[in-house]
Amino acid sequence: MRKRIVPDHRTERRDEQWLDVTQLAALEVSSESDSHPIESAFLQNATGGWRAAAPGMQTIRIVFDQPQNLTRILLVFEEHDVARSHEFVLRWLQRGNDYRDIVRQQWNFSPPGTIREVEDYRVGLSNVEAVELVIWPDIGGKVALASLLEMRLA
């Protein structure tokens, strides 16, 4: 019998060498709550993540000081209060090109049961100048605030 030990995904996540985005890039955001600023989604020991100050579509953009090569993008969304369906698109920019979509995804939050969405993408992107995350907090037309608990890039 052949067998091999396969690393647990949860263990692998803890050992990842995430980029320190706060030191390598400027963060641009369409709005932010005073109690949930954008840096809360990027700092390792921060809690609460980012939350928009206003309802409607929101944009988070990471503009790197120097182009980066990316192999992984982790997004974690949480909604504890409002049942809603959100949509996001994750894009990247390389010099001389337009933004290109990495993924477009919809998710249904249904508290108290379904409150967390974890999206973990393996990518092979070189010379990335910017990464953009656009969030529509409720595609069903309700008034809702966009939020992002965590975003990591490697």
N, C-alpha and C positions, 0 to 999 in steps of 0.2 A: 504494500500500500504506500502510495506517495502522499505526503502531507506537508503542509507548510503553515507557519503562523502568519496570519494576515493582521496588520496593525488595525486596531480599533479606530474608527473615524474620529471619535471624540478625543482620544489620546493624541492623534495626529494634529488636531486643531490646536491643542495647548502648546505643542512644540513648534508650531509654524513661526517662521521668521517674518513677522509682519513689518511692513514699512512704517516708519514714524512719519505719517502724513503731515502732522503738525509742524515738522521741521523741514520737510522736503517740498511743500507745496503751499499755495494760497488756497483757502477755502472760500468759495462764493456760495451764497444761499439767498433765495428769494425772500425768506422771512424766517424769524426764529423767536420762540418764546423766551422771555427773560429768564425763566426758571429751567429751560431746556435748550441751551445754546448748541450750535452745531458741533463744537469741539467735544461735547459729551458723547457723541457717537464714535469718535475716533480715539479718544484717550483710553488706555488700557484699564485703568482703575476707576473710571467715571461710572456713575450710575444714572439711570433715567433716560439717557440718549437725547436725541434732538426732537423737538416738536415745533411745528409751524406756529406763527403768531396769528395767521389768518387762514380761513378756509380756502379751498380751491387748489388748483394745480401748483406744485412747488418744484423748484429746481435746486439741486445741490451739485456744485461743480468743484472738482479738485484740479487745480492748474499747477502742474509740477514746475519747479524752478529749472530743473534739467530733465530731459526725457528719461523715462523709466521703462524697464522691461517688466511686464506683469505676468505671473503664472497662476494667480488665484485671486478671486474676489469673493468676499463673504458679506452677505447682507442679512441682518436680523431685524424683523419688524415685530412689534407687539401692540396689541390693542386689547385692553382690559374692560373697556366701558361700552363701546358702541358696536353693534353688529353692522358690518359694512363690507363691501367688496371694493378693494382697491386695485389699481393697476400701476405698474411702473415700467419704465424703459431704462436700460443701462446702456450707455454709449461710450465710445472712446474716440480720441482725436490723435492723429499722427500728422506731423508737419506736411503741409501741402495737400492735405485731403480734407474732406468734410467729415463731420461726426459719423461714425458707423455704429449701428446697433450691435450689441452683444446679445441681449435678450430683452424680450417684452413678456411680462408675466402678470397674471391676475390671481388674486387670492381672496378668499372669503373668511373674514373674521366673524366668529360667532361665540362671544363670551357667554358663559364662563368656560365653555369647552375648548373651542379653537381660538387661542389668543396669540399664538406665536407662529411666525413664518420664518424659516431659515432657508436661505438660498446660498449655495456654495458652488461656485463656478470655477472650473479649471480652464484657464485660458493660455494662449501663447501669443501675447501681444508685445511687440517691440517698438521702441522709440515712442512711447506714449507721452503725449504732451498734456492731455487732460482726460479726465473721466467725468461723465455727467450722469446723474441720476434724476429722472423726472418722475414725480409721483402724483397720481390722481387719487386723492384719498377716498373718494366714494364715486364709483362709476354709475351708481344707481340714482344719483342726483341729490342725495342727502347733503346737508351742510356738515362737513367733517374736517378735522385737522389732520394733515399728514404728519407722520412720525417715523423715526428710524432709531431703533435701539442701538444698533452697532453696525459699523462698516469697517472692514479690514481689507487691505491690499497686500499682496506678496508678489 
